[in-house]
Amino acid sequence: MPPIHRRSGYRRVLACGIALVALVASAIALAGEGATGWRDSRQLVLVVIPDWNTDHGVLRAYQRTGDTWHQVAGAQAVTIGHAGAAWGLGLNAAQAEGPQKQEGDGRSAAGVYRIGEAFGYASKTDTQLPYRALQVSDYCMDVSGSPYYNRIVDTRQVGEQAVAGSSEPMRRDLHLHGDQLYKVGFVIEHNAQGREKAGSCIFAHVWKSPTDATAGCTAMPEPVMRQLLAWLKPEDHPVFVLLPQTEYARLQLPWHLPEVGQQP
């Protein structure tokens, strides 16, 4: 074969090799896209649960300096959804393996989520997060198909009919015989886009007791909640992470999450 053909063949092989390297690099970048969704976060509230179908877990809090997470709060028992957990819609890429969060399934949302506004029964509380002083007219809309689905709304502004069918009055103390679950808490921004039937009204809030599970939220003692709210800072872009142990072991390194010890 004439030399020019060999050179031409070499160039084609080289070009293909370069294209392949570029393709692999692009694939790696896309695969890591989920992890970059919280690359600006410097505060992390982490809940690890034994498996998909358990209703309890352990909460820890971390502050990031540079590339290193430092634990700032010790392990605390929490309760979650009475049916366990399922992959929700948050900052991480969709995960095909495992249950998927649906409205009314009794599961907490697994994944990585921005921490939204704080809320409570008092007119103010010790937090730097945006704070919503709940009113008797505040509801979280849990009826899929509503234009207000997965949003906290005030019936004085949207009208009583707009929350017809909702089972989530936010002033539970006034609507439900003194219930204190929402005395203080914060929004876990699952399904922020309001996708129909994907789950709604996911919060961190005060627990009723160490053995009472939730309808899909994460619950803890009131002092622990207040400590978190006093620590969280919007400028640190805090995130909430909930994962079963096996998923945490699989995703800890690619998602740049901290190492954790054994469950107590």
Beta strands, then each sheet from edge to edge (+ up, - down):
strand 1: 43-49
strand 2: 56-65
strand 3: 68-79
strand 4: 84-87
strand 5: 107-120
strand 6: 131-133
strand 7: 138-140
strand 8: 152-154
strand 9: 184-188
strand 10: 203-206
strand 11: 218-220
strand 12: 239-244
sheet 1: 3+ 2- 1+ 12+ 5- 4-
sheet 2: 3+ 2- 1+ 12+ 5- 6-
sheet 3: 3+ 2- 1+ 12+ 5- 9+ 10- 11-
sheet 4: 7+ 8-
end
